[in-house]
Amino acid sequence: RAPAFGVSFSLMSERASILVVDDEPGLREMLTILFRRERYDVTTCPGFVTAREALRNAPIPYGVVLTDLMMPDGAGLDILSMAKERSLETEVIVMTAHSSVETAIEAMKRGAYDFVTKPFATSELKALVHKAFEKSALVAENVRLRAQVDRQNPKDLLGHSQPMR
């Protein structure tokens, strides 16, 4: 399936899945409707524990994770770390109603794609998620191309041949 916005990266169709982690049922439902209309596969989790299981059990890593910063059973920054450990190609957007510069900096240090403050405009969040998917696809393509170069690049290039020694 190709996501909306007319983007068609070859790897994007495999990764056009979003994990939404938030303890507010209304927000989870709204984001599910919003992103399914954009043709993304959406999985929702009400908290840290279920999100941890979703990240572990997903057959293919999520393309984008939207996680609340503060939940009753755990921290969104830990979800961020777990998602990035599973796949560097996963982009994580941290959402919070309690914004602080220090927390935003910590999220970015841990590899967050962005940090948004609730309430947010749905049009801005859609655009942000779209850009996160673009980056995810580019990172995946970069990894694939590097592996291809490594397989095709003979060791006698780059100064390892006898004449270069």
Backbone as numpy.savetxt, mean C-alpha at the origin, in Angstrom:
# Nx Ny Nz CAx CAy CAz Cx Cy Cz
-9.07 -6.97 -13.58 -9.89 -5.77 -13.58 -9.04 -4.53 -13.58
-9.39 -3.60 -14.37 -8.66 -2.33 -14.41 -9.34 -1.32 -13.51
-8.58 -0.68 -12.62 -9.16 0.35 -11.78 -9.58 1.56 -12.60
-10.38 2.39 -11.99 -10.83 3.62 -12.65 -9.65 4.54 -12.91
-9.90 5.69 -13.44 -8.93 6.72 -13.77 -8.18 6.41 -15.05
-8.51 5.31 -15.75 -7.87 5.03 -17.02 -6.45 4.53 -16.94
-5.98 4.14 -15.77 -4.61 3.64 -15.63 -4.62 2.15 -15.87
-3.69 1.67 -16.67 -3.61 0.23 -16.88 -2.16 -0.21 -16.85
-1.64 -0.36 -15.65 -0.32 -0.95 -15.50 -0.50 -2.45 -15.56
0.44 -3.14 -16.14 0.29 -4.58 -16.29 0.18 -5.28 -14.94
0.91 -4.81 -13.97 0.87 -5.46 -12.66 -0.27 -4.96 -11.80
-0.88 -3.86 -12.18 -1.88 -3.25 -11.33 -3.10 -4.13 -11.15
-3.49 -4.87 -12.17 -4.68 -5.70 -12.05 -4.49 -6.78 -10.99
-3.27 -7.24 -10.81 -3.00 -8.23 -9.78 -3.02 -7.61 -8.39
-2.78 -6.32 -8.31 -2.59 -5.68 -7.02 -3.68 -4.66 -6.71
-4.79 -4.68 -7.45 -5.81 -3.66 -7.27 -6.72 -4.00 -6.09
-6.10 -4.32 -4.97 -6.86 -4.65 -3.77 -6.47 -3.69 -2.65
-7.48 -3.33 -1.89 -7.29 -2.38 -0.79 -7.71 -3.05 0.50
-6.90 -2.88 1.53 -7.26 -3.29 2.88 -7.59 -2.03 3.65
-8.81 -1.96 4.19 -9.24 -0.82 5.00 -9.31 -1.28 6.44
-8.56 -0.60 7.32 -8.53 -0.96 8.73 -8.98 0.24 9.54
-10.15 0.12 10.17 -10.68 1.21 10.99 -11.73 0.65 11.93
-11.75 1.16 13.16 -12.71 0.67 14.14 -14.09 1.32 14.00
-14.25 2.28 13.10 -15.54 2.93 12.87 -16.28 2.22 11.74
-17.37 1.49 12.06 -18.09 0.74 11.02 -18.60 1.62 9.88
-19.08 2.82 10.19 -19.60 3.71 9.16 -18.53 4.11 8.15
-17.33 4.38 8.64 -16.23 4.75 7.75 -15.80 3.57 6.89
-15.73 2.38 7.49 -15.39 1.18 6.71 -16.40 0.96 5.58
-17.67 1.11 5.91 -18.71 0.90 4.90 -18.63 1.95 3.80
-18.43 3.21 4.17 -18.33 4.29 3.18 -17.14 4.06 2.26
-15.99 3.69 2.82 -14.79 3.46 2.00 -14.96 2.24 1.10
-15.65 1.22 1.60 -15.93 0.04 0.78 -16.76 0.43 -0.44
-17.83 1.16 -0.22 -18.68 1.60 -1.34 -17.88 2.47 -2.30
-17.16 3.44 -1.75 -16.38 4.37 -2.56 -15.40 3.65 -3.48
-14.63 2.72 -2.92 -13.58 2.08 -3.72 -14.08 0.92 -4.57
-15.16 0.29 -4.20 -15.74 -0.72 -5.10 -16.32 -0.06 -6.34
-16.85 1.14 -6.19 -17.31 1.89 -7.36 -16.15 2.21 -8.30
-14.96 2.31 -7.75 -13.75 2.57 -8.55 -13.12 1.28 -9.06
-13.82 0.16 -8.84 -13.41 -1.17 -9.32 -12.22 -1.77 -8.57
-12.02 -1.38 -7.35 -11.00 -2.02 -6.52 -11.65 -3.14 -5.72
-10.88 -4.17 -5.42 -11.31 -5.19 -4.47 -11.02 -4.65 -3.08
-12.01 -4.66 -2.22 -11.86 -4.06 -0.89 -12.09 -5.11 0.18
-11.16 -5.19 1.12 -11.29 -6.00 2.31 -11.29 -5.05 3.49
-12.17 -5.28 4.46 -12.19 -4.40 5.63 -11.91 -5.19 6.89
-11.31 -4.50 7.85 -11.02 -5.07 9.15 -11.36 -4.04 10.22
-12.00 -4.47 11.32 -12.39 -3.53 12.36 -11.26 -3.18 13.33
-10.12 -3.82 13.20 -9.05 -3.52 14.14 -7.75 -4.19 13.79
-6.81 -4.04 14.70 -5.44 -4.51 14.52 -5.37 -6.03 14.33
-6.03 -6.78 15.21 -5.90 -8.24 15.20 -6.40 -8.82 13.87
-7.56 -8.38 13.42 -8.09 -8.91 12.16 -7.26 -8.43 10.97
-6.72 -7.23 11.06 -5.86 -6.72 9.97 -4.57 -7.53 9.89
-4.01 -7.85 11.03 -2.79 -8.67 11.04 -3.05 -10.00 10.34
-4.18 -10.62 10.63 -4.52 -11.89 9.99 -4.76 -11.71 8.49
-5.43 -10.64 8.12 -5.68 -10.38 6.69 -4.37 -10.19 5.93
-3.43 -9.47 6.53 -2.13 -9.26 5.89 -1.37 -10.57 5.74
-1.41 -11.40 6.78 -0.70 -12.68 6.75 -1.30 -13.65 5.75
-2.64 -13.66 5.65 -3.33 -14.68 4.87 -3.65 -14.30 3.44
-3.40 -13.07 3.05 -3.70 -12.65 1.67 -2.79 -13.41 0.70
-3.36 -14.05 -0.33 -2.53 -14.79 -1.28 -1.57 -13.88 -2.04
-2.00 -12.66 -2.31 -1.16 -11.64 -2.95 -1.21 -10.43 -2.04
-0.06 -9.81 -1.76 -0.09 -8.63 -0.88 -1.03 -7.55 -1.43
-1.65 -6.84 -0.51 -2.53 -5.73 -0.91 -1.72 -4.66 -1.62
-2.35 -4.01 -2.60 -1.70 -2.90 -3.28 -1.65 -1.67 -2.40
-2.76 -1.41 -1.70 -2.85 -0.25 -0.81 -3.52 -0.67 0.49
-2.99 -0.17 1.59 -3.62 -0.34 2.90 -3.98 1.04 3.42
-5.25 1.20 3.80 -5.71 2.41 4.47 -5.93 2.02 5.92
-5.16 2.58 6.84 -5.30 2.19 8.24 -5.48 3.38 9.15
-6.37 3.20 10.12 -6.53 4.19 11.17 -5.27 4.14 12.03
-4.92 5.26 12.59 -3.73 5.32 13.44 -3.97 4.68 14.80
-5.11 5.02 15.41 -5.38 4.55 16.77 -6.63 3.68 16.79
-6.45 2.43 17.25 -7.57 1.50 17.37 -7.53 0.89 18.75
-8.66 0.42 19.26 -8.68 -0.13 20.62 -7.72 -1.30 20.84
-7.49 -2.11 19.79 -6.68 -3.31 19.98 -5.29 -3.24 19.37
-4.85 -2.06 18.94 -3.50 -1.96 18.38 -3.29 -0.65 17.65
-2.09 -0.51 17.11 -1.70 0.75 16.48 -1.59 0.61 14.96
-2.04 1.63 14.27 -1.94 1.67 12.82 -0.50 1.66 12.33
0.41 2.24 13.13 1.83 2.22 12.72 2.37 0.80 12.69
1.83 -0.07 13.55 2.25 -1.48 13.51 1.68 -2.18 12.27
0.46 -1.81 11.87 -0.10 -2.33 10.62 0.78 -1.90 9.46
1.18 -0.64 9.48 2.08 -0.09 8.45 3.35 -0.93 8.36
3.99 -1.17 9.49 5.24 -1.95 9.50 5.02 -3.37 8.96
3.93 -4.00 9.39 3.66 -5.37 8.93 3.40 -5.41 7.42
2.66 -4.44 6.92 2.36 -4.41 5.47 3.64 -4.22 4.67
4.53 -3.35 5.12 5.79 -3.10 4.40 6.74 -4.30 4.52
6.70 -5.01 5.65 7.51 -6.22 5.80 7.04 -7.29 4.82
5.74 -7.41 4.65 5.19 -8.42 3.74 5.55 -8.10 2.30
5.45 -6.81 1.92 5.76 -6.43 0.54 6.10 -4.95 0.48
7.28 -4.64 -0.02 7.66 -3.24 -0.19 6.79 -2.55 -1.23
6.11 -3.33 -2.06 5.24 -2.77 -3.09 3.92 -2.26 -2.53
3.54 -2.69 -1.35 2.30 -2.23 -0.73 2.49 -0.80 -0.24
1.56 0.06 -0.63 1.59 1.45 -0.16 0.57 1.61 0.95
0.95 2.30 2.01 0.10 2.44 3.19 -0.23 3.91 3.41
-1.51 4.18 3.56 -1.99 5.52 3.89 -2.54 5.46 5.30
-2.01 6.29 6.18 -2.43 6.32 7.58 -3.48 7.41 7.75
-4.61 7.04 8.37 -5.69 8.00 8.62 -5.79 8.25 10.12
-6.07 9.49 10.50 -6.22 9.77 11.92 -7.11 10.98 12.16
-7.78 10.95 13.29 -8.54 12.12 13.74 -7.69 12.93 14.70
-6.58 12.36 15.12 -5.71 12.99 16.12 -4.34 13.23 15.51
-4.25 14.25 14.70 -3.02 14.51 13.96 -1.98 15.24 14.80
-0.75 14.80 14.65 0.38 15.53 15.23 1.54 15.42 14.25
2.37 16.42 14.25 3.52 16.43 13.34 4.43 15.25 13.65
4.64 14.97 14.93 5.54 13.87 15.32 5.03 12.53 14.79
3.72 12.31 14.91 3.16 11.05 14.43 3.26 10.94 12.92
2.99 12.02 12.23 3.11 12.02 10.77 4.54 11.72 10.34
5.50 12.31 11.03 6.91 12.06 10.71 7.25 10.60 10.96
6.79 10.05 12.08 7.05 8.64 12.38 6.44 7.73 11.32
5.22 8.04 10.89 4.57 7.24 9.84 5.39 7.27 8.55
5.86 8.45 8.19 6.65 8.56 6.95 7.99 7.83 7.09
8.60 7.89 8.26 9.86 7.16 8.48 9.66 5.66 8.32
8.49 5.17 8.72 8.20 3.74 8.61 7.77 3.33 7.21
7.67 4.30 6.31 7.36 3.97 4.93 5.95 4.27 4.47
5.19 5.06 5.23 3.84 5.41 4.81 3.88 6.19 3.50
2.93 5.93 2.65 2.82 6.69 1.41 2.32 8.09 1.72
1.36 8.17 2.65 0.83 9.48 3.05 0.11 9.35 4.38
-0.26 10.48 4.91 -0.88 10.61 6.22 -2.04 11.58 6.06
-3.27 11.14 6.31 -4.44 12.01 6.13 -5.19 12.19 7.43
-5.74 13.38 7.60 -6.49 13.70 8.80 -7.98 13.59 8.52
-8.69 12.90 9.42 -10.15 12.80 9.34 -10.74 14.09 9.88
-11.82 14.58 9.36 -12.50 14.10 8.15 -11.74 14.52 6.90
-11.88 13.75 5.85 -11.19 14.05 4.60 -12.21 14.09 3.47
-11.85 14.76 2.40 -12.71 14.80 1.21 -12.53 13.49 0.44
-13.64 12.85 0.10 -13.53 11.56 -0.60 -12.83 11.71 -1.95
-13.03 12.84 -2.61 -12.36 13.03 -3.91 -10.84 13.07 -3.73
-10.39 13.70 -2.66 -8.94 13.75 -2.40 -8.41 12.37 -2.04
-9.17 11.61 -1.25 -8.73 10.27 -0.88 -8.69 9.36 -2.10
-9.69 9.46 -2.98 -9.67 8.65 -4.21 -8.43 8.95 -5.04
-8.11 10.23 -5.19 -6.93 10.61 -5.97 -5.66 10.10 -5.30
-5.60 10.18 -3.98 -4.43 9.72 -3.23 -4.25 8.21 -3.39
-5.34 7.46 -3.29 -5.27 6.00 -3.45 -4.84 5.65 -4.87
-5.37 6.35 -5.84 -4.98 6.12 -7.23 -3.47 6.32 -7.40
-2.94 7.40 -6.86 -1.50 7.67 -6.96 -0.70 6.61 -6.21
-1.22 6.14 -5.08 -0.53 5.08 -4.34 -0.47 3.80 -5.17
-1.57 3.48 -5.88 -1.55 2.30 -6.75 -0.56 2.48 -7.89
-0.47 3.68 -8.43 0.52 3.93 -9.49 1.93 3.67 -8.96
2.23 4.17 -7.77 3.56 3.95 -7.19 3.79 2.47 -6.93
2.79 1.79 -6.40 2.90 0.36 -6.14 3.24 -0.40 -7.42
2.55 -0.06 -8.51 2.81 -0.71 -9.79 4.22 -0.40 -10.30
4.67 0.83 -10.12 6.02 1.20 -10.56 7.09 0.48 -9.75
6.87 0.36 -8.45 7.83 -0.36 -7.60 7.88 -1.82 -8.02
6.72 -2.42 -8.26 6.68 -3.82 -8.70 7.39 -4.00 -10.03
7.17 -3.08 -10.95 7.83 -3.15 -12.26 9.34 -2.99 -12.11
9.77 -2.11 -11.24 11.19 -1.90 -10.98 11.83 -3.18 -10.44
11.16 -3.82 -9.50 11.67 -5.08 -8.93 11.78 -6.13 -10.03
10.74 -6.23 -10.86 10.75 -7.22 -11.95 11.87 -6.96 -12.94
12.07 -5.70 -13.31 13.12 -5.36 -14.27 14.51 -5.58 -13.69
14.69 -5.26 -12.42 16.00 -5.51 -11.79 16.33 -7.00 -11.78
15.33 -7.82 -11.48 15.55 -9.27 -11.49 15.88 -9.75 -12.89
15.21 -9.19 -13.89 15.48 -9.56 -15.28 16.91 -9.16 -15.67
17.34 -7.98 -15.29 18.71 -7.53 -15.59 19.71 -8.43 -14.89
19.45 -8.77 -13.64 20.36 -9.65 -12.90 20.50 -11.01 -13.59
19.40 -11.53 -14.13 19.46 -12.83 -14.82 20.19 -12.74 -16.15
20.07 -11.62 -16.83 20.65 -11.48 -18.17 22.04 -10.89 -18.17
22.46 -10.31 -17.09 23.73 -9.58 -17.04 24.87 -10.55 -16.71
25.69 -10.87 -17.68 26.81 -11.78 -17.41 27.80 -11.15 -16.42
28.42 -12.00 -15.66 29.37 -11.54 -14.64 30.60 -10.86 -15.23
30.89 -11.12 -16.52 32.09 -10.52 -17.08 31.88 -9.06 -17.48
30.71 -8.52 -17.22 30.50 -7.09 -17.39 30.76 -6.40 -16.05
30.80 -5.11 -16.06 30.97 -4.33 -14.84 32.31 -4.57 -14.15
33.35 -4.80 -14.91 34.69 -4.86 -14.35 35.10 -6.18 -13.74
34.35 -7.25 -14.00 34.71 -8.54 -13.43 35.48 -9.43 -14.42
35.61 -9.00 -15.66 36.30 -9.83 -16.65 37.81 -9.74 -16.43
38.55 -10.71 -16.97 40.01 -10.76 -16.81 40.70 -9.49 -17.31
40.35 -8.95 -18.48 41.05 -7.75 -18.95 40.87 -6.55 -18.01
39.79 -6.52 -17.27 39.54 -5.39 -16.37 40.28 -5.53 -15.04
40.78 -6.70 -14.75 41.45 -6.91 -13.46 42.85 -6.53 -13.58
